[in-house]
Amino acid sequence: MIRIDGLVVDSKRRPERSRPHLLSIGTLKIRFGEYIGIAGPNGAGKTQLLLALAGLRRVSDGSIVFEGTDAKEPNIGLVFQSPDDQIVGSTVARDLAFGLENRALPPEEIRTRVASALGRCGLADRAAHPPHRLSEGEKQRLALASALILEPDVLLLDEPTSRLDAAGRALFRREIDRVRSELAPTTAGA
């Protein structure tokens, strides 16, 4: 379970007293395996909540606790709203391998997972291409594949289909459904 208590996130860009907190949550409990959506107007703090859950945003007050996990820290996959913010590899295949290499997985397992991810996200023919030369939809699929290749316990999606056409959205949703049935991660999308 993910338990959020008294969470407050302030914006660094806003003077402290000129506006209320960017995000304030009393209590929220999310069971592992749940699939939730977070809705609200622009500027409501949806992205900030996802970044706080991923450990990429400091909270001003309160706590986020991942209960019932064997690991000290849960394995979290995050797909940013803009895929360019998370693509780091010189090629599509290198980008997919990046997180696995950082976890010191054996080279054969990395090759197997990368090949599988390339096929699932429809980028097998683009493996040697530089990511910056991909279309927006291809970049978004690469960002999703980069998060999913880590086999996360928790998957956070920040407006993941906003840059996709209808066919791209359908492919994206099928991949999310497949992952949810195979890995059953807790999934939150804004």
C-alpha positions as CSV (number, residue, x, y, z in Angstrom):
1,M,0.0,0.0,0.0
2,I,1.1,3.6,-0.7
3,R,0.1,5.8,2.2
4,I,0.2,9.6,1.9
5,D,-0.4,11.6,5.0
6,G,-0.4,15.4,5.4
7,L,1.5,15.9,2.1
8,V,2.4,19.4,1.2
9,V,4.4,20.4,-1.9
10,D,5.3,24.1,-2.4
11,S,6.4,25.6,-5.7
12,K,9.8,27.1,-5.9
13,R,8.6,29.5,-8.5
14,R,5.9,31.0,-6.4
15,P,6.7,33.4,-3.5
16,E,5.9,31.6,-0.3
17,R,3.1,33.8,0.9
18,S,1.6,35.0,-2.3
19,R,-0.3,31.8,-3.1
20,P,-1.4,28.7,-1.3
21,H,0.5,25.4,-1.4
22,L,0.9,23.9,-4.9
23,L,-0.4,20.6,-3.5
24,S,-1.9,19.6,-0.2
25,I,-3.3,16.1,0.6
26,G,-4.7,15.1,3.9
27,T,-4.7,11.3,3.7
28,L,-4.6,9.0,0.6
29,K,-4.2,5.3,0.5
30,I,-3.5,3.4,-2.7
31,R,-3.4,-0.4,-2.6
32,F,-0.8,-2.2,-4.6
33,G,-2.1,-3.3,-7.9
34,E,-4.7,-0.5,-8.1
35,Y,-5.0,1.5,-11.3
36,I,-6.0,5.1,-10.5
37,G,-6.4,8.3,-12.4
38,I,-5.6,11.8,-11.0
39,A,-7.7,14.6,-12.4
40,G,-7.6,18.3,-12.0
41,P,-7.1,21.5,-13.9
42,N,-3.7,22.7,-15.1
43,G,-1.5,23.8,-12.2
44,A,-3.4,21.7,-9.6
45,G,-0.3,19.7,-8.7
46,K,-0.9,16.4,-10.5
47,T,2.6,16.2,-11.9
48,Q,4.1,17.4,-8.6
49,L,2.3,14.5,-6.8
50,L,3.7,12.0,-9.3
51,L,7.2,13.4,-8.9
52,A,6.9,13.3,-5.1
53,L,5.8,9.6,-5.4
54,A,8.8,8.9,-7.6
55,G,11.1,10.6,-5.1
56,L,12.0,13.3,-7.6
57,R,10.3,16.2,-5.8
58,R,10.8,17.2,-2.2
59,V,7.8,17.5,0.0
60,S,7.4,20.5,2.4
61,D,5.6,18.5,5.0
62,G,3.9,15.1,5.4
63,S,5.0,11.7,4.3
64,I,4.8,9.1,1.6
65,V,5.2,5.5,2.8
66,F,5.3,2.4,0.7
67,E,4.0,-0.4,3.0
68,G,4.3,-4.1,2.4
69,T,7.3,-4.1,0.1
70,D,10.2,-6.4,0.6
71,A,12.6,-3.8,-0.8
72,K,13.7,-0.7,1.1
73,E,12.6,1.4,-1.8
74,P,9.9,0.3,-4.3
75,N,10.8,-0.1,-7.9
76,I,9.1,2.9,-9.6
77,G,8.7,3.5,-13.3
78,L,7.8,7.0,-14.4
79,V,6.7,8.2,-17.8
80,F,7.1,12.0,-18.1
81,Q,4.6,14.2,-19.9
82,S,7.4,15.1,-22.3
83,P,9.4,12.1,-23.5
84,D,12.4,14.3,-24.3
85,D,12.8,14.8,-20.5
86,Q,13.7,11.1,-19.9
87,I,15.4,9.9,-23.1
88,V,19.1,9.6,-22.4
89,G,20.5,7.0,-24.8
90,S,22.4,7.7,-28.0
91,T,20.2,5.1,-29.8
92,V,16.8,3.7,-29.1
93,A,18.3,0.4,-27.9
94,R,20.9,2.2,-25.7
95,D,18.1,4.2,-24.1
96,L,16.2,1.0,-23.2
97,A,19.4,-0.6,-21.8
98,F,20.3,2.4,-19.7
99,G,18.2,1.6,-16.6
100,L,19.1,-2.1,-16.7
101,E,22.8,-1.4,-16.9
102,N,22.5,0.9,-13.9
103,R,21.0,-2.0,-12.0
104,A,24.0,-4.2,-13.1
105,L,21.9,-6.8,-14.8
106,P,23.8,-9.5,-16.7
107,P,24.4,-8.5,-20.4
108,E,22.4,-11.4,-21.8
109,E,19.4,-10.4,-19.7
110,I,19.7,-6.8,-20.9
111,R,19.9,-7.9,-24.5
112,T,16.8,-10.1,-24.0
113,R,14.7,-7.5,-22.3
114,V,15.7,-4.8,-24.8
115,A,14.8,-7.0,-27.8
116,S,11.5,-7.8,-26.2
117,A,10.7,-4.1,-25.4
118,L,11.6,-3.0,-28.9
119,G,9.1,-5.5,-30.3
120,R,6.3,-4.6,-27.9
121,C,6.6,-0.9,-28.4
122,G,6.8,-1.2,-32.1
123,L,10.4,0.2,-32.4
124,A,12.3,-2.9,-33.5
125,D,13.1,-1.3,-36.8
126,R,14.4,1.8,-35.0
127,A,16.8,0.2,-32.5
128,A,19.9,1.8,-34.0
129,H,18.3,5.2,-34.6
130,P,19.0,8.3,-32.5
131,P,16.0,9.0,-30.3
132,H,15.9,12.6,-31.3
133,R,15.0,11.6,-34.8
134,L,11.9,9.7,-33.7
135,S,8.4,11.1,-34.1
136,E,6.6,12.4,-31.0
137,G,4.6,9.2,-30.8
138,E,7.6,7.0,-31.2
139,K,9.4,9.0,-28.4
140,Q,6.4,8.5,-26.1
141,R,6.4,4.7,-26.8
142,L,10.1,4.7,-26.1
143,A,9.6,6.5,-22.8
144,L,6.9,3.9,-21.8
145,A,9.1,1.0,-22.8
146,S,12.0,2.5,-20.8
147,A,9.8,2.6,-17.7
148,L,8.3,-0.8,-18.3
149,I,11.6,-2.6,-19.0
150,L,12.5,-2.1,-15.3
151,E,9.4,-4.2,-14.3
152,P,8.2,-1.7,-11.8
153,D,6.1,-2.3,-8.7
154,V,4.6,1.2,-9.2
155,L,4.0,2.8,-12.6
156,L,3.4,6.6,-12.8
157,L,2.2,8.1,-16.0
158,D,2.1,11.9,-16.5
159,E,-0.3,12.6,-19.4
160,P,1.3,9.7,-21.4
161,T,-1.0,9.8,-24.4
162,S,-1.2,13.6,-24.9
163,R,1.2,13.5,-27.9
164,L,-0.2,10.4,-29.5
165,D,-2.6,9.9,-32.4
166,A,-5.5,7.5,-32.1
167,A,-3.4,4.5,-33.3
168,G,-0.6,5.4,-30.9
169,R,-3.0,5.7,-28.0
170,A,-4.5,2.3,-28.8
171,L,-1.0,0.7,-28.8
172,F,-0.1,2.5,-25.6
173,R,-3.2,1.3,-23.9
174,R,-2.7,-2.3,-25.0
175,E,0.8,-2.2,-23.6
176,I,-0.4,-0.8,-20.3
177,D,-3.1,-3.5,-20.2
178,R,-0.5,-6.2,-20.9
179,V,1.8,-5.0,-18.2
180,R,-1.0,-4.7,-15.7
181,S,-2.0,-8.3,-16.4
182,E,1.6,-9.7,-16.3
183,L,3.2,-7.6,-13.5
184,A,0.2,-6.0,-11.7
185,P,2.0,-2.8,-10.8
186,T,0.2,-0.1,-9.0
187,T,-0.5,2.4,-11.8
188,A,-1.3,6.1,-11.3
189,G,-1.9,8.4,-14.2
190,A,-2.4,12.1,-14.4
